[in-house]
Amino acid sequence: MGSGPRVVIVGGSLGGLMAAQALRSAGCDVVVLERNAAPLQGRGAGISLRPVMIDLLQRQGEISLDDFCTRTARSRYFGRDGQVSGEAQHAALFTSWDTLHQRLLAEIPVQAYRLGAEVAGVETGPDQARVRLADGSAMDGDLAVFADGTFSSGRRLLSPGDEPVYAGYVCWRGLVPEAVMDAALRAQLDDATNIALLEPGYFGAYPIPGPDGSVAPGERLFNWVWYRNVAEGAALTDLMTDTSGRYRFSSVPPGKVRTEFIAELRKAAEALPPALRALVRATERPFIQTICDVEVPRMAFGRACLIGDAAFGGRPHLGAGTAKAAQDAFTLADALDAEAGDVTKALAAWEPTRLEVGRAFVADNRRLGEQFQFSEGAPPLISLRPGWAGRP
Ligand SMILES: Cc1cc2nc3c(=O)[nH]c(=O)nc-3n(C[C@H](O)[C@H](O)[C@H](O)COP(=O)(O)OP(=O)(O)OC[C@H]3O[C@@H](n4cnc5c(N)ncnc54)[C@H](O)[C@@H]3O)c2cc1C
C-alpha cells in the first residue's frame, strides 16, 4: 500500500489500469472499480503501441516488447484495382487489448481490482471524494479518477450535457487466425499495416498477438477495421440492434451482429482488394463499434477528474486513444508527485495541458475522419502513422 493519496479509479479497462499503474508508481494507494461482474476479455482487438505506453509499462521495470507485440515494417496501400499501389516505411508496433489488459492487471494486487462495482454517483468536497456504488455502498478517497470510457457515468455526473456525438459512421472489425489463412494470403499481408483507401472510408489490417498472447508467426491474429458510413436514425438503430433484439448504442460484440448485416458486409466486401476481401470472408464473428466525438470543457472537478475516453475521444484514426489515456494517467501521477500528494494543487497544475492535448486530439481525429468518410477526392495517407508521439 502506498503512503500517498488514496485514489478511487472508476473503470477497469486500459485507461483505468494504466492510471492504477502510474499512480501506484507515484506512491498512491489505489482501488479500481469495474462495473462488469465477469473478468474483462476479448474487447476491442488490436491496439497500436506508442512510445508513451512503453514508457508507462517500463515504470515497473524493463520489458521485452517482443514478448507481447507484433511488428510491421511498413504501410502497404492497395489501389482500387486491388493491386498494391505503394508502400511507406512506417514501422509500427501492435498488441491486443487482451494482452495489454492482462499485463497491466498483473501489476496490481488482486484486492485493488473490484469487479461488479458499478459507480452511480460522486460527491467531491474540500477534503475527499466519495464515490457511490449502484449497490448502495460508498467508497472514499482523496481523489476519484473516472476512466469509464466514451459513455462515462463520471462525465454525465460531473459535466452534464457533454454527451458523445455520433460521427456518421461505424467501424466494422474482425479477427482472423493466421492458422486459417493460406500461405499466399499471409505472404501478401505479412509484415505490413495493410490499407485500402476507399471512397468513402478505409480498410486496415495488421497482425496482433493470438488469443493466448503468442506473437509467433502462424499463431497470431489478423486484425481488421473497416469504417463505413451509416446514417443516424432508423438505419443505425437497426444495425445496432443485436441478435436478441437489444439495441446497443456503442457496440455490437462478436456473435451478436445479426446475420443479415453480416451477409451485407460480405457482399460489400466484394469491392475490396482480393486479399482484404478474403479476410472479411474468413471472419466468423465480425463486430461493430459506433464512432463518436467526445469533448469536455473541464477534466478536473474538485477532487474528481476524467481521463482517457471519458474526457476526450471517440474517433480512432490516429490509433492513439490508449496512448493519450496513458499520458493522462502518468502526467497526473507526476503532478501528484511534484505537489507532494496535494490533490487540489496537482489537479490545477495537470488540467490545462491535458485539456489542450485532448482538444487537439479530438480535432485531429475529426479532421481525418471527415476527410476519409465524407470528402470528395483523394483521402489523406495518414493511416496508422507511427507519429502521435503525443504532445507531453
Ligand atoms: C474502433 C476503435 C479502434 C480503436 N483502435 C485503437 C488503437 O489502435 N490504438 C489505440 O491506442 N486506441 C484505439 N482505440 C481507442 C482505445 O480503445 C481507447 O481510447 C483506450 O483504450 C482508452 O479507453 P478507456 O479505458 O478510457 O475506456 P474504455 O475502454 O471504454 O473503458 C471504460 C471502462 O469503464 C467501465 N465502466 C463504465 N461505466 C462504469 C461505471 N459506472 N462504474 C464502473 N465501471 C464503469 C466499462 O465497463 C469499461 O471497462 C480504438 C477505439 C475504437 C472505437
The ligand as a MOL file (V3000), in Angstrom:
LIG
                    3D

  0  0  0     0  0            999 V3000
M  V30 BEGIN CTAB
M  V30 COUNTS 53 58 0 0 0
M  V30 BEGIN ATOM
M  V30 1 C -12.8640 1.0950 -33.4860 0
M  V30 2 C -11.8250 1.5140 -32.4670 0
M  V30 3 C -10.4920 1.2390 -32.7020 0
M  V30 4 C -9.5070 1.6460 -31.7800 0
M  V30 5 N -8.2060 1.3890 -32.0660 0
M  V30 6 C -7.2520 1.8470 -31.2210 0
M  V30 7 C -5.8610 1.6350 -31.4900 0
M  V30 8 O -5.4690 1.0210 -32.4690 0
M  V30 9 N -4.9600 2.1520 -30.6290 0
M  V30 10 C -5.3380 2.8410 -29.5270 0
M  V30 11 O -4.4800 3.3000 -28.7760 0
M  V30 12 N -6.6230 3.0480 -29.2250 0
M  V30 13 C -7.5940 2.5760 -30.0440 0
M  V30 14 N -8.9000 2.7890 -29.7410 0
M  V30 15 C -9.2480 3.5850 -28.5400 0
M  V30 16 C -9.0000 2.8500 -27.2770 0
M  V30 17 O -9.7550 1.6680 -27.2600 0
M  V30 18 C -9.3360 3.7470 -26.0560 0
M  V30 19 O -9.0760 5.0850 -26.3500 0
M  V30 20 C -8.4480 3.4190 -24.8810 0
M  V30 21 O -8.3620 2.0310 -24.6630 0
M  V30 22 C -8.8820 4.1010 -23.5770 0
M  V30 23 O -10.1270 3.6040 -23.1930 0
M  V30 24 P -10.6990 3.8630 -21.7310 0
M  V30 25 O -10.0640 2.9150 -20.7650 0
M  V30 26 O -10.6320 5.3190 -21.4560 0
M  V30 27 O -12.2380 3.4750 -21.9070 0
M  V30 28 P -12.9390 2.0580 -22.1190 0
M  V30 29 O -12.0520 1.0850 -22.7820 0
M  V30 30 O -14.2580 2.3390 -22.7640 0
M  V30 31 O -13.1780 1.5280 -20.6300 0
M  V30 32 C -14.1280 2.0530 -19.7750 0
M  V30 33 C -14.3690 1.0290 -18.6720 0
M  V30 34 O -15.1740 1.6250 -17.6650 0
M  V30 35 C -16.1720 0.7030 -17.2550 0
M  V30 36 N -17.2950 1.4890 -16.7330 0
M  V30 37 C -18.1400 2.2900 -17.4260 0
M  V30 38 N -19.0270 2.8620 -16.6090 0
M  V30 39 C -18.7300 2.4270 -15.3510 0
M  V30 40 C -19.2860 2.6710 -14.0750 0
M  V30 41 N -20.3490 3.4800 -13.9130 0
M  V30 42 N -18.7560 2.0550 -12.9660 0
M  V30 43 C -17.6620 1.2210 -13.1060 0
M  V30 44 N -17.1070 0.9510 -14.3120 0
M  V30 45 C -17.6260 1.5520 -15.4250 0
M  V30 46 C -16.5080 -0.0500 -18.5360 0
M  V30 47 O -17.1480 -1.2890 -18.2720 0
M  V30 48 C -15.1240 -0.2130 -19.1490 0
M  V30 49 O -14.4640 -1.3730 -18.7060 0
M  V30 50 C -9.8920 2.3580 -30.6100 0
M  V30 51 C -11.2600 2.6060 -30.3580 0
M  V30 52 C -12.2160 2.2010 -31.2760 0
M  V30 53 C -13.6860 2.5040 -31.0070 0
M  V30 END ATOM
M  V30 BEGIN BOND
M  V30 1 1 1 2
M  V30 2 1 2 3
M  V30 3 2 2 52
M  V30 4 2 3 4
M  V30 5 1 4 5
M  V30 6 1 4 50
M  V30 7 2 5 6
M  V30 8 1 6 7
M  V30 9 1 6 13
M  V30 10 2 7 8
M  V30 11 1 7 9
M  V30 12 1 9 10
M  V30 13 2 10 11
M  V30 14 1 10 12
M  V30 15 2 12 13
M  V30 16 1 13 14
M  V30 17 1 14 15
M  V30 18 1 14 50
M  V30 19 1 15 16
M  V30 20 1 16 17
M  V30 21 1 16 18
M  V30 22 1 18 19
M  V30 23 1 18 20
M  V30 24 1 20 21
M  V30 25 1 20 22
M  V30 26 1 22 23
M  V30 27 1 23 24
M  V30 28 2 24 25
M  V30 29 1 24 26
M  V30 30 1 24 27
M  V30 31 1 27 28
M  V30 32 2 28 29
M  V30 33 1 28 30
M  V30 34 1 28 31
M  V30 35 1 31 32
M  V30 36 1 32 33
M  V30 37 1 33 34
M  V30 38 1 33 48
M  V30 39 1 34 35
M  V30 40 1 35 36
M  V30 41 1 35 46
M  V30 42 1 36 37
M  V30 43 1 36 45
M  V30 44 2 37 38
M  V30 45 1 38 39
M  V30 46 1 39 40
M  V30 47 2 39 45
M  V30 48 1 40 41
M  V30 49 2 40 42
M  V30 50 1 42 43
M  V30 51 2 43 44
M  V30 52 1 44 45
M  V30 53 1 46 47
M  V30 54 1 46 48
M  V30 55 1 48 49
M  V30 56 2 50 51
M  V30 57 1 51 52
M  V30 58 1 52 53
M  V30 END BOND
M  V30 END CTAB
M  END
